[in-house]
Amino acid sequence: MPRGGRVSGKAKSRSSRRKEAQIENRKRSQSLVTSAATILKEDAPPYTVRSSGFSRSAAAQPPEGGTPNQLRFIDLFCGIGGFRIAFERAGGQCVFSSDWNEQAQITYEANHGERPHGDIHTVAVADIPAHDILCAGFPCQPFSIAGVSKKLSLGKKHGFEDKEQGNLFFTLADIIDYHRPTAFVLENVKNLRSHDQGRTFQVIHDTLTKALGYTVYYQVIDARSVVPQHRERIFLVGFKERRGFEFPEFPAEGPKLETILEDNVPEKYRLLNNSWN
């Protein structure tokens, strides 16, 4: 910068070119995602990144009981709190949780001592606390083999056309866009990758990478390595800053059902001869 604090014409020109390039890249990303959504279905809801940026308060105070260096995470579509158990064991601090199902809320509260917020649509994006990691097992029924079959048999829409559950991914995209967390972990059924001949997953991947600018890794993991159940789920791990990442290797064989059954079970939980009467 020249003496006197003035910016030279060349510097201004470089700055202008950078801004124009950023605007052009943003438009190109929006166009790519919109095109992918249009290919999926003519009336599919394309995701559009906001033109004006949002500043995340990196200096936000840690929640009560937390420490300044403790990773903060939010637990969306939290169910009974599986993600929370894992991230708290890793030293994280949950600053927000949400699930619309009342029975899941009751169980979550019993497990973790706090009641999750209800329908995520009732919470303003700006009111969600600042966080480092977003965790979300967004609804799988619109994309699972069983869910799609059931909806078709009832004459209902599936995938992104399911207005109640199919568009909740875009709610996640709004939250990521606003808060710009350092990382996120998303989970869904294995069939998400092949639903609608792969177009659904392409829209999701393009939204996270091309529109939101995250580096994304994904893999299908079978939970049978850690629990006595054959349960394949796809996990998507994203980072705001480009970095390498490898999913951990899991053992081929996991625990047997008998290893988790309790010996002394109250009678009300037992299936007896007269249980079917």
N, C-alpha and C positions, 0 to 999 in steps of 0.2 A: 504494500500500500504506500503511495507517495506521501511526502511530508504534508502536514496540514490536514491529514485524515480524509483526503479526497480519493475517490475510487476512479482509476483510469478508465478510459473508454474501452480498452481491451478487456479489463476485468469485468466491466458491466456487460460486455458482449458475451464473455464466457458464462457469466451468471445467468444471462437471459437464455442462452442456449441450453444450459443445464435445466432450467425451469421448463422450457419448451419440451425437452426430451422427457422429463418426468411426467408432464401432462400427457404427452403422446403415448408413453408406456402405460399409463393408467387407462387411457381410452382403449388401447389395444387389449389390455387384460379384460376390461369390461366386455369388449366385443367378443373375445374368445369364450368367456363364460356364457354370455347371452346366446351365442351361436350353439354351444353345446346343449344348453337347456332347450333351445328351440328344436334341435334335432330330436331330443328326448320325446317331447310332446309339443304340439304347436302352442298350447296354452300353459306350458310349464313356467313356473315363476322364476325368471332369471335373477341371480343375485348381483347386485350392483354395489360396488364399494363407494362409500361416501366421498364426495369431491373435497370436502373440508376435513382436515385431519383432527384427531382427538388426542389430547395429551393425557397420558396416564400418569397419575401421581406416584412416581417412583419413591417419593419420600413419605408416602402414607404411613402413619403409625401402625405398628403391628397390633393385632387384636389383643384383648385382655388375656394375659397368661402367656402371650407369645414373646419372642425375643427379636431384636432388630434384624438379625441375620437368618431367622427362621423362614424357610420357604412357605409362602402362603398359597393355598390352593382352594378352588371352589369345586363343589360336588353336585353336578347337574344331572337330573333324571336319576337321582341317587339310589332309588330302591331302598334296600335295607342297609346300605353302607359298605359294600365291598371295596370300592375304590378308597374310601376313607380309611379303612383298616390298613390297607397297604401303604398309603402315603403318610399316615401317622406313624407307622412302624419305621418309616424311612426318615422320620424327624420333621415332617411337614405340619403345618397348622391350618386346619380348615376354617375359612372365614365366611363361607356361605354354602348353603345346601338347598336343594329344591326337588320336589317330586309331587305330582298332582294326586297320586293314589293315597287315600287316607289310611288304609291298612299298612302300606309301606311306611308312611310317616310314623305310625304308632310303633312299628318294629324298629325303625331307625332311632327314634327317641329312646326306646328301651336299650338299644345297643350303644348309643353315643351321648345320651343325656341332653339332647336338644331336638326340637321339632323342626323339620325342614319347612321352608316356605312351600306354598302350594303351586298352582299353575304358574309356570315361568312367564307367561304372557301378562300376569298381573304385577310383575316387578319391572320397573323401568331399568333399562340397561345401565343408565348412569348411577342407579342406586345399588348396583352390585358392587361389593367392595373391590378395591384394587387387589390383584393377585398375580402370582408368578406362573402358576400352572392351572389350566382348565381341564377338569376331568368330566367326561360325559359318556354315559351309555345310552345314547338317544334311542327312542322307541324302535324296536325291530319288527313289529308286526306288519308294517306296510311292505317289508322287503323279504321276510322269511318265507320259506317254501310253504310251511303250514299256514302262516298268516295270509299269504296271497291266495292260497287255495280256498281258505275260509271266506275271504272277502269276495272272491269270484262267485262262490256258491250262493252268497247272499246278495249278489248283484251290486256289490260296493266297489269303489275305486281302491287301487293300491298304489304303492310307490309314492311319488311326489303328488299324485292326484288325490291321495287320501288327505282331506283338508284338516282332519283332527290330529293326525300323527305324522303324516308323510312329509310335512314341510318344516318340522322342528329342527332339521339340520340347518336351515337358513336362519333360524333364531340363534343357533350356536354361532353361525358365521357373523351375525350382527354383534354378538358379545365379543368375539375375538377381534373384530374390526375396531370396536370401540376401545377395549382395554389393552389390546396388543400384548397378551401375556408372553412370557419368555418361551413357554412350551405348552403343548396340550396333549392329552391322551383321549382318544375316542374309541368306543367299542360298539360293535354291532354283530349281526349274524353273518355267517360265512357267505350266505347267498347275496349279501349286499354287493359283492364283487361281480356277480353274474346277472343280477336283476335287470330285466329289460335289455338283455343281450349286452350287458356291460355299460349301457349308457348312463344309468343312474350313478354308478361309481365314477364314471368319467366326469360327470358334472360336479360331484363332491370333490374329487381330486383337483380339478381345474379351479374350483372356487378357493380351495385352501392354498394352492400353489401359485397359480397365475394371477388370481384376483387379490388374495391376501398376502402373497409373497412369502409363505412359509415353506421350509424344506420338510417334506413329509416322507416317512417310512411306514410301510404297512406289512402285516403278516397275519396269516391265519394260525391261531394257536388252539390246540386241543387241551382242555382243562383236565383231561384224564391223568395227566402227569402229576397233578397236585390234589385232585379230589376223585372219589370213586364215581365218575360220570363221564361219558363220552360227550363232550360239549365243545364244538368247534365255533370259535368266534374270531372275527377280524378285528385287529387293533391297528389304529392309525396314530402314530406319534409324530408331532410336528414341532419344529423349532423356528423361532423368529430369525435367529442368526444361523447361517449355514454351518452345519457341523456334522461330523460322522456319527453314526449310531448303528448298533447291531442288537437285534433281539437276543435275549439269553437263550441258551440251549436247555431244553427240558428233558428229563428222563423218559424213556420209552414206556415204562410201566409206573403207575402210581399206586396209591393206597387202595386196599380192598374195602368194600362196604362194611364188613364186620369190624374194621379197625376204628370206625367212627361212631358205631352204635353204643348207646349208653346201657349199662347193666340194669340200673334201677330206674325204670320209667313209670310215671304215674299211670294208673289204670285207664284214665280218661284218654290217654294217647295210644292205647293198645287196641288192636283189632282182635276181638274175641269171637266166639262162636255165635253169639247173639248180636254182634255189631251190625249185621245186615238186616235185622228184623225192623 
